[in-house]
Amino acid sequence: MPDIEPLEPVLWFGAVRKLAQRAERMGDGELERLLRHAYHLLQLTPRHFRSAVATHVSESAFEALLDKELFEEAAHALAGGSATGSPFPPATNPPEVSEGSTRRCERAAPAERAAAHLLEWTRWVLALEGRSIRPQTESRDPGPHKEPSALRLRLIEH
């Protein structure tokens, strides 16, 4: 995947959260657009999380899956898995899936399974959120630490 300037974690997780909300209310014909949006969010993943949510599928290969309407395969590829394996990268801890939901998913149409995988992927990514957000007062600058109130005052004055 090309090295695209990442989003800040707060913005990126907010975008994934919006994608999850749209996936929950998905109407007919929206799956392809939401999968494409998810791939674009992968390209904007904060550097700290790129190894956890990486996909090994190029954008052109992903687009080819969408063009062929292989949405289930695209959903698996999105999460770094194969078309026949788990949709979650092996080095991570995906959410537990109940036996009943697995059976329902197996009987569902491929598009429904792809939508379910997309929604589970967004939930799994959002579970990583607590590991990313630094306190607002933490400084990346090794210089002298300024009190948050002093920073706020300076911002208000300008």
Secondary structure as the mmCIF struct_conf table of DSSP 4:
data_model
#
loop_
_struct_conf.conf_type_id
_struct_conf.id
_struct_conf.beg_label_comp_id
_struct_conf.beg_label_asym_id
_struct_conf.beg_label_seq_id
_struct_conf.end_label_comp_id
_struct_conf.end_label_asym_id
_struct_conf.end_label_seq_id
HELX_LH_PP_P HELX_LH_PP_P1 ILE A 4 GLU A 8
HELX_RH_AL_P HELX_RH_AL_P1 PRO A 9 GLU A 24
TURN_TY1_P TURN_TY1_P1 ARG A 25 ARG A 25
TURN_TY1_P TURN_TY1_P2 ASP A 28 GLY A 29
HELX_RH_AL_P HELX_RH_AL_P2 LEU A 31 GLN A 43
TURN_TY1_P TURN_TY1_P3 LEU A 44 LEU A 44
HELX_RH_3T_P HELX_RH_3T_P1 ARG A 47 PHE A 49
TURN_TY1_P TURN_TY1_P4 ARG A 50 ALA A 52
BEND BEND1 VAL A 53 VAL A 53
BEND BEND2 VAL A 57 VAL A 57
HELX_RH_AL_P HELX_RH_AL_P3 GLU A 59 ASP A 67
TURN_TY1_P TURN_TY1_P5 LYS A 68 GLU A 69
HELX_RH_AL_P HELX_RH_AL_P4 PHE A 71 LEU A 78
TURN_TY1_P TURN_TY1_P6 ALA A 79 GLY A 80
BEND BEND3 ALA A 83 GLY A 85
BEND BEND4 PRO A 87 PHE A 88
TURN_TY1_P TURN_TY1_P7 PRO A 90 ALA A 91
BEND BEND5 THR A 92 THR A 92
HELX_LH_PP_P HELX_LH_PP_P2 PRO A 94 GLU A 96
HELX_RH_AL_P HELX_RH_AL_P5 GLU A 99 ARG A 107
BEND BEND6 ALA A 108 ALA A 108
HELX_RH_AL_P HELX_RH_AL_P6 PRO A 110 ALA A 127
TURN_TY1_P TURN_TY1_P8 LEU A 128 LEU A 128
HELX_RH_3T_P HELX_RH_3T_P2 GLU A 129 ARG A 131
TURN_TY1_P TURN_TY1_P9 SER A 132 SER A 132
HELX_LH_PP_P HELX_LH_PP_P3 ILE A 133 PRO A 135
TURN_TY1_P TURN_TY1_P10 GLN A 136 THR A 137
BEND BEND7 ARG A 140 ASP A 141
BEND BEND8 GLY A 143 GLY A 143
HELX_LH_PP_P HELX_LH_PP_P4 PRO A 144 GLU A 147
HELX_RH_AL_P HELX_RH_AL_P7 PRO A 148 GLU A 157
#
